[in-house]
């Protein structure tokens, strides 16, 4: 009898049950809805933000911020004689930070569990190597938004809290956010050998089609054998 029959059901088997997967999808949608509503209502336009950002946006882009929709986080406002703490924005920052931190915790937990499970599994060395390649690619794909989205966004927020004006350089966050999905498949192709080999074969086939040398076309080739005729053979006697 197989020894695996006495083992407890794994976490993956519990996730695959008929009721657990819809719950995970609903949880994901609720988190996404919470994140979107936080950005919409907590970071939405206000009179204090209009008064603070209108001159700067008008100077950099020639557009009045009062005429365009926007989202912005403002922790405190010192336009008047005393500091005013912006409670909705502070609550929104805590909500966004909580979602991001929980996401990082789940990523780290799942990464450690997956790496430990791969090392403990009894399989051929080739299959284990393929699993490690996929794990490394997935980890780097997870870290890609951290480098291209979270860190630049956190830098912009930090500069705004410290009242350091960066002007149009804040658009770097939007540019890197657009570049991030384009770089995502290159990580998988680079680190997984089977994908990389297949892509190289495809590229080599395309290059060979467009770059092969063209020979002159010959309609017909006639072959005429050469025959040597000896009219007067010389006969020598012994």
Secondary structure, 3 states (H helix, E strand, C coil): CCHHHHCCCCHHHHHCCCCHHHHHHHHHHHHHHHHHHHHHHHCCCCHHHHHHHHHHHHHHHCCCHHHCCCCCCCCEECCCCCCEECHHHHHHHHHHHHHHHHHHHHHHHHHHHHHHHHHHCCCCHHHHHHHHHHHHHHHHHHHHHHHHHHHHHHHHHHHHHCCCCCHHHHHHHHHHHHHHHHHHHHHHHHHCHHHHHHHHHHHHHHHHHHHCCCCCCCCCCCCCCCCCCCCCCCCCCC
